């Protein structure tokens, strides 16, 4: 029973990682780069939701929809201003760029007087409720995270597999020049991807804010989502969730059975093992070019 | 404008290409040598830090700028060097032994990192080094019997040949000599077959492999040398700040080191120095600029993060070769005056391709 409860709490935490990892996978699948700004976009989204609810007095759902909308526009704007000028440059340039953007976002939030440096609760209507299934206790916040993560990854998988847009995204990730030749508007598609990633980040931020509270450093949880994405294979959306669950469960079991400190490094040990044994992750596509 | 007339093949591999190099680098050396007498203590301490960060920057530059292997956890090597040095000195070992030990241990850790790194590339390598950096940071915090944990660890001041190096001037000279040695070493390495192999791996792994370069051996070597240099920098850093805590060697420091080489200029030895100068002087510039800003902006805790981030974004967007690239442009402008054209350093149009297919 103890193990079962550990598993359940690990799964709940893992879903949070999976939800954030979804953003990384989305960006990687569609642009072949890794963004370090995802965690801070999530933080920005959570702050947006908090401001919409406290300053404008909107109810939670209205605030959530408004924030997602605004953040999508911010994502598209971000792509237009900073990513597009170096489109096509090596992936590392874009990684450094996103690190810079993350610093700017975090710095800018802490510079907002009064709000920026404090920790705020985000009152979701379902907060504080507890669901009990066969003796296992689950907080409603976590159930919502699990449900939304599953729904989002399902929707995005469908987008990538069946829609023209999703296939065009993958094509432009694999070879930009060839994608241009095929008539794919690579730039516009890139803008859409960053908008979509910002929207996913915002959803993640709004959903985990009732659990972790809203504060300027909540973006650092993104560092734990990298392991989730790597374990899942970085190119697979359901893989991100499975990876998140593995990381979450490992963490909660390591936290209980091993000494203090192992909880924090368990995800990274898993990543190193995974990279050494199976660099493509559990569900990653295996591709090789013959020379 | 200077035209170098080549009469000898050895001129191609000379470190000093012409008399101008000899003159200007000589002048720089003389200035650095008389530094302690023309600068006050504060600026001397800053200059020492610049030298230390230059060594670390050269280490990371060799790996990221010349071999093309990006490490997001380089602060871990810095930490390994620093803690090894601290433990060795506190145990009463001589300075030289401690420095060599710090370099050797860092190099060993570097080789261990290289093993998973051989199988992965690009962003996955970044993930592997990031994971390692976080694991080692946690190890520094938890291995309390050796590192002192989060409570910190005092580093005793070193002596060399009977001279107490706690004084700023002798320590400055130690750093200066080591920096010069490392710089010459790296410059020399880069004109040797090994260095050429590193650059070949950076430019194309497939081509390098077809030319008969064993990727695994050279990547491991690059990691080992880079980690050793970073460890040396860490050892010197330990004496400079005299009090070690694990969070000095975390992800923030790793990103700072990346910032150093990107802003200094990827793929140039000068870049490591310019980046180090940037990293050390930037906080001063920010704090002196605070006097002119309204207090609501100046007192905000996020100001320096904002400025660092903005500077990084601007450099990646407009000056991909960093400060050194900017200097090259300025020099070309002066040399060619009035014939400089705007498009001379135009970034080549390129299209990204999947890394997974390489």
Interface residues (C-beta under 8 A of the other chain):
Chain A: X28 X31 X32 X33 X34 X82 X85 X86 X87 X88 X89 X90 X91 X92 X93 X95 X96 X97 X99 X100 X101 X102 X103 X104 X105 X106 X107 X108 X109 X110 X111 X113 X116 X117 X173 X174 X175 X176 X177 X180 X216 X223 X226 X227 X230 X234 X235 X260 X261 X264 X265 X268 X269 X271 X272 X275 X276 X279 X285 X287 X288 X289 X291
Chain B: X70 X115 X116 X119 X120 X122 X123 X124 X126 X127 X128 X130 X131 X132 X134 X135 X138 X139 X141 X142 X206 X210 X251 X255 X258 X262 X296 X297 X300 X301 X302 X303 X304 X305 X306 X307 X308 X309 X310 X311 X312 X313 X316 X317 X320 X347 X349 X350 X351 X352 X353 X354 X355 X356 X357 X358
